[in-house]
Amino acid sequence: MKRALVAALLAKLDGELSTMRRAANDARAAATHEEAKPENDKDTRALEASYLAGAQAARVREIEGAIKAIGAMPLLDLTDGKAIQSSAVVTLEDEDEERSTFFVAPFGGGAALEVPALAAQVVTPQSPRGQALLGRREGDVIEVRGTRPGPPRELTIVEVW
């Protein structure tokens, strides 16, 4: 099942990579197009387009690195009370007994993954929820602040694998 989650995450990142490559190529073409040449010393169109092209090229490199890291991520068996770490699949339950499942991965935070018999959201170790989960075990209670004002929510870790 973890392999299916990794495959789904890699497919999402591949799609994002294709989109960003096209955007980077378009921005590079716009920066070097004849119409982008400055008409006077105050005209910054070419400069702005080159900044955009550079940022998009950096994002392409970032996504390529993420794809490599996720592809090489060891898929650990975290059953039998082992602590949550990268590659964990964690099910949390709130005070209303509603459950949600998360896949801990180094990149792709927020991505919704759906594989047969499982829907999970990617959470990174750098995120507040990821930080709250790391090192915890099944049965532990974590506190997570939401986007709404008020006290943090208490979530119980009901399953880790």
C-alpha positions as CSV (number, residue, x, y, z in Angstrom):
1,M,0.0,0.0,0.0
2,K,2.9,2.4,0.8
3,R,4.3,1.7,-2.7
4,A,1.0,2.8,-4.2
5,L,1.1,6.0,-2.1
6,V,4.6,6.7,-3.3
7,A,3.6,6.0,-6.9
8,A,0.6,8.4,-6.6
9,L,2.8,11.1,-5.1
10,L,5.4,10.7,-7.8
11,A,2.7,11.0,-10.4
12,K,1.6,14.3,-8.9
13,L,5.1,15.6,-8.8
14,D,5.7,14.5,-12.4
15,G,2.7,16.4,-13.5
16,E,3.8,19.5,-11.6
17,L,7.3,19.1,-13.1
18,S,5.9,19.0,-16.6
19,T,3.9,22.2,-15.9
20,M,6.8,24.0,-14.4
21,R,9.2,23.0,-17.2
22,R,6.7,24.5,-19.8
23,A,6.4,27.6,-17.7
24,A,10.2,27.9,-17.3
25,N,10.7,27.5,-21.0
26,D,8.0,30.1,-21.8
27,A,9.5,32.6,-19.3
28,R,13.0,32.0,-20.8
29,A,11.6,32.6,-24.3
30,A,9.8,35.8,-23.1
31,A,13.0,37.1,-21.5
32,T,15.0,36.6,-24.7
33,H,12.4,37.7,-27.1
34,E,13.1,40.7,-29.2
35,E,10.0,42.5,-27.8
36,A,11.5,42.2,-24.3
37,K,14.5,44.4,-25.2
38,P,14.4,47.6,-23.2
39,E,13.2,50.7,-25.0
40,N,14.9,53.0,-22.4
41,D,16.8,52.8,-19.1
42,K,13.5,52.6,-17.1
43,D,12.1,49.6,-19.1
44,T,12.5,46.5,-16.9
45,R,10.4,43.9,-18.8
46,A,13.4,41.8,-19.8
47,L,14.9,41.9,-16.3
48,E,11.5,40.9,-14.7
49,A,11.1,38.1,-17.2
50,S,14.6,36.8,-16.5
51,Y,13.9,36.8,-12.8
52,L,10.7,34.8,-13.4
53,A,12.6,32.4,-15.7
54,G,15.3,31.9,-13.0
55,A,12.7,31.3,-10.2
56,Q,10.8,28.8,-12.4
57,A,14.1,27.0,-13.3
58,A,14.9,26.8,-9.6
59,R,11.4,25.3,-8.9
60,V,12.1,22.7,-11.7
61,R,15.3,21.7,-10.0
62,E,13.5,21.5,-6.6
63,I,10.8,19.2,-8.0
64,E,13.4,17.0,-9.7
65,G,15.2,16.7,-6.3
66,A,12.0,15.8,-4.6
67,I,11.2,13.1,-7.1
68,K,14.7,11.6,-6.6
69,A,14.3,11.8,-2.8
70,I,10.9,10.2,-2.7
71,G,11.9,7.5,-5.1
72,A,14.8,6.6,-2.9
73,M,12.9,6.9,0.4
74,P,13.0,3.6,2.3
75,L,9.5,2.3,3.1
76,L,9.7,1.3,6.7
77,D,7.5,-1.1,8.6
78,L,6.4,1.0,11.6
79,T,3.9,-1.5,13.1
80,D,4.5,-2.9,16.6
81,G,4.8,0.4,18.4
82,K,7.6,1.9,16.4
83,A,8.0,5.7,16.4
84,I,6.6,7.8,13.5
85,Q,9.2,8.8,10.9
86,S,9.4,9.4,7.2
87,S,7.3,6.9,5.2
88,A,4.8,6.4,8.0
89,V,1.1,6.1,7.3
90,V,-0.7,7.6,10.3
91,T,-4.4,7.6,11.1
92,L,-5.6,10.3,13.5
93,E,-8.9,10.6,15.3
94,D,-10.4,13.8,16.6
95,E,-12.7,14.5,19.5
96,D,-15.7,13.8,17.2
97,E,-14.3,10.4,16.3
98,E,-13.6,11.5,12.7
99,R,-10.5,9.9,11.2
100,S,-8.0,11.2,8.7
101,T,-5.0,9.5,7.3
102,F,-1.6,11.1,6.6
103,F,1.5,9.9,4.7
104,V,4.7,11.3,6.1
105,A,7.1,12.2,3.2
106,P,10.0,14.7,2.8
107,F,8.2,16.6,0.0
108,G,4.7,17.0,-1.4
109,G,3.1,18.4,1.7
110,G,-0.7,18.9,1.3
111,A,-1.0,16.6,-1.7
112,A,-4.2,14.5,-1.5
113,L,-3.4,10.9,-2.5
114,E,-6.0,8.3,-3.4
115,V,-5.1,4.7,-3.9
116,P,-7.4,1.7,-3.8
117,A,-9.0,1.5,-0.3
118,L,-7.1,4.4,1.1
119,A,-7.1,8.2,0.9
120,A,-4.3,10.1,2.6
121,Q,-2.8,13.6,2.7
122,V,0.9,14.1,2.5
123,V,2.4,15.8,5.5
124,T,6.1,16.8,5.7
125,P,8.3,16.6,8.7
126,Q,8.8,20.4,8.5
127,S,5.1,21.1,8.8
128,P,3.4,21.7,12.2
129,R,1.4,18.5,12.0
130,G,4.5,16.6,10.8
131,Q,6.6,18.0,13.7
132,A,3.8,17.0,16.1
133,L,3.8,13.4,14.7
134,L,7.5,12.7,14.5
135,G,8.7,10.4,17.2
136,R,5.2,9.7,18.5
137,R,3.6,6.3,18.6
138,E,0.1,4.7,18.3
139,G,-2.0,5.8,21.2
140,D,-0.3,9.1,21.8
141,V,-2.3,12.3,21.7
142,I,-1.0,15.3,19.8
143,E,-2.0,18.9,19.7
144,V,-2.3,20.7,16.4
145,R,-3.2,24.3,15.8
146,G,-5.5,24.8,12.9
147,T,-6.0,27.9,10.7
148,R,-8.9,29.1,12.9
149,P,-8.3,31.0,16.1
150,G,-8.8,29.1,19.3
151,P,-7.3,26.3,21.3
152,P,-5.3,23.6,19.5
153,R,-7.1,20.4,18.5
154,E,-6.3,17.2,20.2
155,L,-5.8,14.3,17.9
156,T,-5.2,10.7,18.9
157,I,-2.9,8.5,16.9
158,V,-5.0,5.4,16.3
159,E,-2.8,3.6,13.7
160,V,0.8,3.7,12.5
161,W,2.2,1.5,9.7
